Amino acid sequence: MSLNRRDLFKTSALGALTVGPGAILLSGCDTGGSPSDPDDPSGSAASEITFNNHELAESSGEFYEELMADYEAESGVHVDGNGIPFNEALNQYILQARSGSLVGVVSLGQAWIPPMAELGALQPLDDRIDRSIFQESALATVTYDGSLYAFPTTSGAIGMVCNRDLLQQAGIADLPTDIDAFTAALRALKEFDPDLIPYAAMTAAEQGKDIAAWMRTFGSDVITEDGTLTLGDAPSVETLTWYKSLYDEGLLAPNMTRFDTRPLFAQGRVAFYDDADIAPNLIRDQEADDTILEAMTPVPRPTKPGVDRPPQALQWGGGGHAVLAGDEAVVAASTDFAEWMTTQPDIVLRAFEATGRAPVLLEALEDSQFTEDEWATQWAGEIAAHARPLFESYPEGSRMGELLGQAVADVMLDAKEPQAALDEAAAEIEPLLER
């Protein structure tokens, strides 16, 4: 398989640079202006703003630093960067928003928008965002309580990835397309090399909610579009019971997160795992050699016989660049910058090349730079096309995911039976839906 973005990877995600909260620079040196003309990014607004983005604390930070410098050269507005590592970012943003020290533009994932909007920290952007130029599905990821709160940047999915070379070495000629074939493939991999992790499913509490994609494969909704929780129904219990059987056979590994799995995959020690569309960038950052990168293959999730559903995936990575409410001049300048980053096709395609995240700007999606990228188009058509959200639209969505993940971890460790674990998780999630 030839993936034609391989040689062009210059910057990508999850590196080592860390910029702590102490690096925050408050923006708004010019506080007396008024909102600028949307067609003139250099209009009357603040001359200095802050870009709060966790990716500035990652290896893709170099790309964003270049982007900030380009914007200053074009507009005359200086952009200070505030990079907080991903795992700390949301909590820091909430604390800083409450104290009034978070200003400018903030890059938010879909699940981070509801809690920030509930704080009143975000500027509604309905009158500034042109809906006609973005994918409708991407606009949904930046909408909360009927308002648009960010210029959308991506709408990704958590799907399956495999090392095709390992499968072939184990005598598996074709990608498994149903649960039975998938289970058989995992057993063949374990027999081929007992030291392999056939499927590095997320078995740790932190990311155990990934099981929701399998639960939907088995026929559960987990949670419906109207907010009805079905966790603990027969298909979800059957899924967790199946998961535990794989674990007991040694086909899954204990206490796994994506952060644990990526270096193992890069070393050729994992055959299947779940990750985002930017997986090639993330694995490249683990110093994987070219043979691993070339063997990486998107895998439509195997289906369950008798359940009429397409290959399931969890919506992930949606969201965009939001503007923090506050001083009028700073809001105006920040809105200009956020709009510039997300509506210029050349800028959007540069971001795609640097991060691997598929664009949501329609003009960029039609560009050959995207359409000729084999990995990106395959992921978009076979995995992201069927992705559904889980708890992201709820202010307590992160906590809900933790509760589901803890249920998975408890069952893997023999602390609870599947039915009891899911019933207890559902009982704790239910009241959070009302908040």
C-alpha positions as CSV (number, residue, x, y, z in Angstrom):
1,M,0.0,0.0,0.0
2,S,1.4,3.4,-0.9
3,L,0.4,6.3,1.3
4,N,1.3,9.4,-0.5
5,R,1.6,11.7,2.5
6,R,4.4,9.7,4.1
7,D,7.3,11.6,2.7
8,L,5.7,14.9,3.4
9,F,5.3,14.5,7.2
10,K,7.3,17.3,8.6
11,T,5.3,18.0,11.8
12,S,2.7,16.0,13.6
13,A,1.1,15.4,17.0
14,L,2.1,14.3,20.5
15,G,5.8,15.3,20.8
16,A,7.7,16.4,23.8
17,L,7.6,20.2,24.0
18,T,5.7,21.4,27.1
19,V,4.7,24.9,27.8
20,G,3.2,25.3,31.2
21,P,0.3,27.5,32.4
22,G,2.9,30.1,33.5
23,A,3.6,30.9,29.9
24,I,0.2,32.5,29.4
25,L,0.4,36.0,28.1
26,L,-2.8,38.1,28.4
27,S,-3.9,39.7,25.2
28,G,-5.6,42.9,24.4
29,C,-3.0,45.6,24.5
30,D,-5.4,47.8,22.5
31,T,-8.6,47.6,24.5
32,G,-10.5,50.5,23.0
33,G,-11.3,49.2,19.5
34,S,-14.5,47.9,18.0
35,P,-15.2,44.8,16.0
36,S,-13.3,44.8,12.7
37,D,-14.8,44.4,9.3
38,P,-15.1,40.6,8.7
39,D,-13.6,41.1,5.2
40,D,-10.6,43.0,6.6
41,P,-8.6,41.0,9.2
42,S,-6.4,44.1,9.8
43,G,-9.4,46.4,10.8
44,S,-9.8,48.2,14.0
45,A,-9.3,45.6,16.8
46,A,-6.7,44.6,19.3
47,S,-3.1,44.5,18.1
48,E,-2.2,41.5,20.2
49,I,-4.1,38.3,20.9
50,T,-3.4,34.8,22.5
51,F,-3.8,31.5,20.8
52,N,-4.6,28.8,23.4
53,N,-4.0,25.4,21.7
54,H,-2.7,22.2,23.3
55,E,-1.0,21.4,20.0
56,L,1.5,24.1,20.7
57,A,2.8,21.8,23.4
58,E,3.1,19.0,20.9
59,S,5.4,18.3,17.9
60,S,2.8,20.0,15.6
61,G,3.6,23.2,17.6
62,E,6.2,24.2,15.0
63,F,3.5,24.3,12.4
64,Y,1.3,26.5,14.5
65,E,4.2,28.8,15.4
66,E,4.8,29.3,11.7
67,L,1.1,30.0,11.1
68,M,1.0,32.6,13.9
69,A,4.0,34.3,12.4
70,D,2.4,34.3,8.9
71,Y,-0.7,35.8,10.3
72,E,1.2,38.6,12.0
73,A,3.1,39.3,8.7
74,E,-0.2,39.5,6.9
75,S,-2.4,41.3,9.4
76,G,-0.1,43.2,11.7
77,V,-1.7,41.5,14.7
78,H,0.8,39.7,17.0
79,V,-0.3,36.3,18.2
80,D,1.1,34.9,21.5
81,G,0.9,31.1,21.9
82,N,-0.2,29.3,25.0
83,G,0.4,25.6,24.8
84,I,-0.8,23.3,27.6
85,P,-0.4,19.5,27.3
86,F,-3.6,17.8,26.1
87,N,-4.3,15.9,29.4
88,E,-4.2,19.1,31.4
89,A,-5.6,21.5,28.9
90,L,-9.4,21.4,29.6
91,N,-9.0,21.7,33.4
92,Q,-6.6,24.6,32.9
93,Y,-8.9,26.3,30.5
94,I,-11.8,26.0,32.9
95,L,-9.7,27.4,35.8
96,Q,-8.4,30.2,33.8
97,A,-11.8,31.0,32.3
98,R,-13.2,31.3,35.9
99,S,-10.5,33.6,36.9
100,G,-10.9,35.8,33.8
101,S,-7.3,35.1,32.6
102,L,-8.2,33.0,29.5
103,V,-8.5,35.3,26.5
104,G,-8.2,35.2,22.7
105,V,-8.7,32.1,20.6
106,V,-8.9,28.6,22.2
107,S,-8.8,25.3,20.3
108,L,-11.5,23.0,21.7
109,G,-12.4,19.5,20.9
110,Q,-16.1,18.7,20.6
111,A,-16.4,17.4,24.1
112,W,-14.8,20.5,25.6
113,I,-17.2,23.0,24.1
114,P,-20.3,22.2,26.3
115,P,-18.5,22.8,29.7
116,M,-16.8,26.0,28.4
117,A,-20.0,27.3,27.0
118,E,-21.8,26.5,30.2
119,L,-19.3,28.8,32.0
120,G,-20.2,31.6,29.6
121,A,-16.6,31.7,28.5
122,L,-17.2,31.4,24.7
123,Q,-18.4,34.0,22.2
124,P,-21.4,32.8,20.1
125,L,-20.3,32.9,16.4
126,D,-23.6,32.3,14.6
127,D,-23.5,35.7,12.8
128,R,-19.9,35.1,11.7
129,I,-19.6,31.5,10.5
130,D,-20.7,30.8,6.9
131,R,-22.4,27.4,7.2
132,S,-22.4,26.9,3.5
133,I,-18.6,26.4,3.2
134,F,-18.3,23.7,5.9
135,Q,-19.4,20.1,6.2
136,E,-22.7,19.9,8.1
137,S,-21.4,17.1,10.3
138,A,-18.5,19.3,11.3
139,L,-20.8,22.2,12.2
140,A,-22.6,19.8,14.5
141,T,-19.5,19.3,16.5
142,V,-19.1,23.0,17.4
143,T,-22.8,23.5,18.2
144,Y,-24.1,23.6,21.7
145,D,-27.6,24.5,22.9
146,G,-28.4,25.8,19.4
147,S,-25.4,28.1,19.0
148,L,-22.2,27.8,17.0
149,Y,-19.2,28.3,19.3
150,A,-16.2,27.6,17.1
151,F,-15.0,27.7,13.5
152,P,-14.8,24.0,12.7
153,T,-11.5,22.5,12.0
154,T,-12.0,18.7,11.8
155,S,-14.6,16.0,12.3
156,G,-12.7,12.8,12.9
157,A,-13.3,9.3,14.3
158,I,-11.8,6.6,16.4
159,G,-11.5,3.6,14.2
160,M,-9.4,0.5,13.9
161,V,-5.9,0.3,12.5
162,C,-3.8,-2.8,11.8
163,N,-0.3,-3.9,10.9
164,R,-1.0,-5.7,7.6
165,D,2.4,-7.3,7.6
166,L,1.8,-9.0,10.9
167,L,-1.5,-10.4,9.6
168,Q,0.1,-11.8,6.5
169,Q,2.9,-13.4,8.5
170,A,0.3,-15.1,10.7
171,G,-1.5,-16.5,7.6
172,I,-4.4,-14.0,7.6
173,A,-4.8,-13.0,3.9
174,D,-7.8,-10.7,4.2
175,L,-9.0,-8.2,6.7
176,P,-11.7,-9.7,9.0
177,T,-15.1,-8.4,8.2
178,D,-17.2,-10.0,11.0
179,I,-16.8,-10.8,14.7
180,D,-16.2,-14.5,14.1
181,A,-13.4,-13.8,11.6
182,F,-11.9,-11.1,13.8
183,T,-11.8,-13.4,16.8
184,A,-10.2,-16.1,14.7
185,A,-7.6,-13.7,13.4
186,L,-6.7,-12.7,16.9
187,R,-6.2,-16.3,17.9
188,A,-4.0,-16.9,14.8
189,L,-1.9,-13.9,15.7
190,K,-1.4,-15.2,19.2
191,E,-0.4,-18.6,17.9
192,F,2.0,-17.1,15.4
193,D,3.8,-15.1,18.1
194,P,2.7,-15.5,21.8
195,D,4.6,-12.2,22.6
196,L,2.3,-10.2,20.3
197,I,-0.7,-8.2,21.5
198,P,-3.2,-9.3,18.9
199,Y,-5.6,-6.4,19.8
200,A,-4.6,-3.6,22.0
201,A,-8.1,-2.6,23.0
202,M,-8.5,0.2,25.5
203,T,-8.9,-1.7,28.7
204,A,-7.8,1.0,31.1
205,A,-10.5,3.2,32.7
206,E,-9.2,6.4,31.0
207,Q,-10.2,5.2,27.5
208,G,-12.3,2.1,28.1
209,K,-15.3,4.0,26.6
210,D,-14.0,2.9,23.2
211,I,-16.0,-0.3,23.8
212,A,-19.1,1.7,22.9
213,A,-18.3,1.2,19.2
214,W,-18.3,-2.6,19.7
215,M,-21.5,-2.3,21.8
216,R,-23.2,-0.6,18.8
217,T,-21.8,-3.3,16.6
218,F,-23.6,-5.9,18.7
219,G,-26.8,-3.9,18.5
220,S,-26.9,-1.5,21.5
221,D,-27.2,2.2,21.0
222,V,-25.5,2.9,24.4
223,I,-27.2,6.3,24.2
224,T,-29.8,7.4,21.5
225,E,-29.9,10.7,19.7
226,D,-32.7,11.9,22.0
227,G,-30.6,11.1,25.1
228,T,-32.1,7.8,26.2
229,L,-29.4,5.7,27.9
230,T,-29.5,2.0,26.9
231,L,-26.3,1.0,28.6
232,G,-26.8,-2.3,30.4
233,D,-29.1,-3.7,27.7
234,A,-28.5,-7.3,26.4
235,P,-26.3,-6.3,23.4
236,S,-24.0,-4.1,25.6
237,V,-23.7,-6.9,28.2
238,E,-22.9,-9.4,25.4
239,T,-20.2,-7.1,24.1
240,L,-18.5,-6.7,27.5
241,T,-18.7,-10.5,28.1
242,W,-17.1,-11.0,24.7
243,Y,-14.4,-8.5,25.5
244,K,-13.7,-10.3,28.8
245,S,-13.4,-13.6,26.9
246,L,-10.8,-12.1,24.6
247,Y,-8.9,-10.8,27.6
248,D,-9.0,-14.1,29.4
249,E,-7.5,-15.8,26.2
250,G,-4.6,-13.3,26.3
251,L,-5.8,-11.6,23.0
252,L,-6.2,-8.2,24.8
253,A,-3.7,-6.7,27.2
254,P,-4.4,-5.2,30.7
255,N,-4.7,-1.6,31.5
256,M,-4.1,-0.2,28.0
257,T,-4.5,3.3,26.7
258,R,-3.6,4.8,23.4
259,F,-0.5,6.4,24.9
260,D,0.7,2.9,25.9
261,T,-0.3,1.3,22.6
262,R,1.3,3.7,20.1
263,P,5.0,2.9,21.0
264,L,4.2,-0.8,21.0
265,F,2.5,-0.6,17.6
266,A,5.5,1.4,16.3
267,Q,7.8,-1.5,17.5
268,G,5.7,-4.1,15.6
269,R,4.3,-5.6,18.9
270,V,0.6,-4.9,18.3
271,A,-1.5,-6.1,15.4
272,F,-4.8,-4.2,15.8
273,Y,-5.7,-1.2,17.9
274,D,-8.1,1.8,17.9
275,D,-6.9,5.3,17.0
276,A,-7.8,8.5,15.1
277,D,-7.3,9.4,11.5
278,I,-4.0,11.0,12.4
279,A,-2.6,7.6,13.5
280,P,0.2,7.6,10.9
281,N,1.5,10.9,12.2
282,L,1.3,9.6,15.8
283,I,3.1,6.4,15.0
284,R,5.8,8.2,13.0
285,D,6.4,10.3,16.1
286,Q,7.2,7.0,17.9
287,E,10.2,6.7,15.6
288,A,8.6,3.8,13.7
289,D,10.6,2.7,10.7
290,D,9.1,2.9,7.2
291,T,8.0,-0.7,7.0
292,I,5.7,-0.2,10.0
293,L,4.3,3.0,8.4
294,E,3.7,1.3,5.1
295,A,2.0,-1.6,6.8
296,M,-0.5,0.6,8.6
297,T,-4.0,0.0,7.2
298,P,-7.4,1.4,8.2
299,V,-9.8,-1.4,9.2
300,P,-13.5,-1.0,9.0
301,R,-14.8,-2.4,12.3
302,P,-16.0,-6.0,11.8
303,T,-19.7,-6.4,12.0
304,K,-21.9,-8.9,13.8
305,P,-23.9,-11.4,11.8
306,G,-27.6,-10.7,12.2
307,V,-27.1,-7.0,13.2
308,D,-27.8,-4.8,10.2
309,R,-25.4,-2.0,10.9
310,P,-22.4,-0.6,9.0
311,P,-18.9,-0.8,10.5
312,Q,-19.1,1.3,13.6
313,A,-16.8,4.1,14.8
314,L,-16.9,6.8,17.5
315,Q,-16.9,10.4,16.5
316,W,-13.8,12.0,17.8
317,G,-11.7,15.1,17.2
318,G,-14.5,17.3,16.1
319,G,-14.4,20.9,17.3
320,G,-12.5,23.9,16.3
321,H,-11.2,27.3,17.1
322,A,-13.4,29.1,19.5
323,V,-13.3,32.8,20.6
324,L,-13.3,33.7,24.3
325,A,-15.8,36.2,25.4
326,G,-14.5,39.5,26.9
327,D,-13.1,42.8,25.7
328,E,-14.8,43.8,22.4
329,A,-11.5,44.7,20.6
330,V,-9.9,41.4,21.6
331,V,-12.9,39.4,20.6
332,A,-12.9,41.1,17.2
333,A,-9.2,40.5,16.6
334,S,-9.5,36.9,17.9
335,T,-12.5,36.2,15.6
336,D,-10.5,37.5,12.6
337,F,-7.7,35.1,13.4
338,A,-9.9,32.1,14.0
339,E,-11.7,32.8,10.7
340,W,-8.5,33.2,8.8
341,M,-7.2,29.8,10.0
342,T,-10.3,27.9,9.0
343,T,-11.7,29.5,5.9
344,Q,-8.6,29.9,3.7
345,P,-8.1,26.7,1.6
346,D,-4.4,27.0,1.5
347,I,-4.1,27.4,5.3
348,V,-6.5,24.5,5.9
349,L,-4.5,22.2,3.5
350,R,-1.3,23.2,5.3
351,A,-2.9,22.1,8.5
352,F,-4.0,18.8,7.0
353,E,-0.4,18.2,5.8
354,A,1.1,19.0,9.2
355,T,-1.4,17.2,11.4
356,G,-3.0,14.6,9.2
357,R,-6.5,15.7,10.3
358,A,-9.0,15.7,7.4
359,P,-10.3,19.1,6.6
360,V,-14.0,20.1,6.9
361,L,-13.8,23.1,4.6
362,L,-15.6,22.0,1.4
363,E,-13.2,23.6,-1.0
364,A,-10.3,21.9,0.7
365,L,-12.0,18.5,0.6
366,E,-12.3,18.8,-3.1
367,D,-8.6,19.7,-3.6
368,S,-6.3,17.0,-5.1
369,Q,-4.0,17.3,-2.1
370,F,-6.8,15.6,-0.1
371,T,-8.5,13.5,-2.7
372,E,-5.2,11.8,-3.8
373,D,-4.2,10.9,-0.3
374,E,-5.0,7.2,0.0
375,W,-5.0,6.9,3.8
376,A,-7.2,10.0,4.3
377,T,-9.8,9.2,1.7
378,Q,-10.0,5.6,2.8
379,W,-10.5,6.6,6.4
380,A,-13.1,9.2,5.5
381,G,-15.1,6.9,3.3
382,E,-14.9,3.6,5.3
383,I,-14.6,4.7,8.9
384,A,-15.5,8.4,9.6
385,A,-18.5,8.2,7.4
386,H,-20.2,5.9,9.9
387,A,-18.9,7.6,13.1
388,R,-21.5,8.5,15.8
389,P,-21.0,10.6,18.9
390,L,-21.1,9.2,22.4
391,F,-21.4,11.7,25.3
392,E,-19.7,14.7,23.7
393,S,-22.7,16.9,23.6
394,Y,-23.2,16.9,27.3
395,P,-21.4,19.2,29.8
396,E,-20.7,16.1,32.0
397,G,-19.7,14.0,28.9
398,S,-16.1,13.4,30.1
399,R,-17.3,12.0,33.4
400,M,-19.8,9.8,31.6
401,G,-17.0,8.4,29.5
402,E,-14.9,7.8,32.6
403,L,-17.8,5.8,34.2
404,L,-18.2,3.6,31.2
405,G,-14.4,3.1,31.0
406,Q,-14.3,2.2,34.7
407,A,-16.9,-0.5,34.1
408,V,-14.7,-2.0,31.4
409,A,-11.7,-1.9,33.7
410,D,-13.6,-3.5,36.6
411,V,-14.7,-6.4,34.5
412,M,-11.3,-7.0,33.0
413,L,-9.8,-7.2,36.5
414,D,-12.6,-9.6,37.7
415,A,-13.9,-6.9,40.2
416,K,-17.4,-7.1,38.7
417,E,-19.6,-9.1,36.4
418,P,-20.5,-7.4,33.1
419,Q,-24.2,-6.9,33.9
420,A,-23.5,-5.4,37.3
421,A,-20.7,-3.2,36.1
422,L,-22.8,-1.7,33.3
423,D,-25.9,-1.3,35.5
424,E,-23.9,0.6,38.1
425,A,-22.3,2.8,35.4
426,A,-25.7,3.5,33.9
427,A,-27.1,4.4,37.3
428,E,-24.3,7.0,37.8
429,I,-24.5,8.3,34.2
430,E,-28.3,8.8,34.1
431,P,-28.5,11.8,36.5
432,L,-25.6,13.5,34.6
433,L,-27.7,13.6,31.5
434,E,-30.0,16.1,33.2
435,R,-27.3,18.6,34.1
